[in-house]
Amino acid sequence: GLKIPHMGWDIVDFNKPNPILDGLNGQQRYYFVHSYYAVCENPDNVLMTCDYGVKFTCAVVKDNIIGVQFHPEKSHDFGLALLSNFVKICAQDNK
């Protein structure tokens, strides 16, 4: 009974701490538009998950690489905080 594509706001869970998540806690909502999800083979790389009929990986991290399946630019305050953290991390790495 779930509509495909998965479109709209949905709550994500954080699987582990990471500087990209600084200042973000509680239940965060991000904007999704997709018809698929990827299966992360290494659970250590799963940063965030979402449940849309099935629990799926919606953000991965490995070393200094982070990928998300939602749209942070459309995700209001939560997405702006995520993007702001990204900029801060990049600025620190370039010092």
C-alpha positions in Angstrom: 0.0 0.0 0.0 3.0 2.4 -0.1 3.3 4.7 -3.0 6.3 4.5 -5.3 8.2 6.7 -5.7 8.9 7.4 -2.0 8.2 11.1 -2.1 8.0 13.6 0.7 9.2 14.1 4.3 10.3 11.1 6.3 12.1 10.5 9.6 15.7 9.1 9.7 17.6 7.4 12.4 21.3 8.0 13.1 23.3 4.8 13.3 26.5 6.3 14.6 28.1 9.7 15.5 29.8 11.7 12.7 30.9 15.3 12.4 28.3 15.8 9.6 25.6 15.2 12.3 26.9 17.8 14.8 24.1 19.7 16.4 21.5 17.3 15.0 19.7 15.0 17.4 16.3 13.6 18.0 14.1 12.7 15.1 15.2 14.5 11.9 13.0 14.7 8.8 14.5 14.8 5.3 12.9 15.1 1.9 12.9 12.0 -0.3 12.1 11.4 -3.9 13.2 7.9 -5.1 12.0 4.6 -6.4 14.8 2.4 -5.2 17.3 2.0 -2.3 20.8 0.7 -2.2 21.9 -2.1 0.1 25.0 -1.3 2.0 27.2 -4.4 2.2 29.3 -3.1 5.2 27.1 -2.1 8.2 30.0 0.0 9.5 29.4 2.4 6.6 25.7 2.9 7.4 25.3 6.5 8.8 21.5 6.9 8.6 18.5 4.7 8.0 14.8 5.3 7.2 11.8 3.1 7.3 9.4 3.2 4.4 7.7 -0.2 4.6 11.2 -1.6 5.0 14.3 -0.2 6.9 16.8 1.0 4.3 20.1 2.8 4.3 19.6 6.5 3.4 23.2 7.8 4.2 26.6 6.1 4.1 30.0 7.2 5.2 33.5 5.9 4.6 36.5 7.9 5.6 35.8 11.4 4.2 33.1 10.3 1.7 29.4 10.8 2.6 26.5 10.0 0.4 22.8 10.6 1.1 19.7 9.3 -0.7 17.5 12.2 0.4 17.6 15.8 -0.7 19.3 18.0 1.9 18.7 21.1 -0.1 15.0 20.5 0.2 15.0 19.4 3.8 14.5 22.7 5.5 16.4 23.3 8.8 17.7 19.7 9.1 19.1 19.7 5.6 20.6 23.2 6.0 22.3 22.0 9.2 23.7 19.0 7.4 25.0 21.1 4.6 26.5 23.7 7.0 28.4 20.9 8.8 29.7 19.7 5.4 31.0 23.1 4.7 32.7 23.3 8.2 34.3 19.9 7.7 35.6 20.9 4.3 37.0 24.2 5.6 38.8 22.4 8.4 40.3 19.8 6.0 41.7 22.6 3.8 43.6 24.3 6.6 
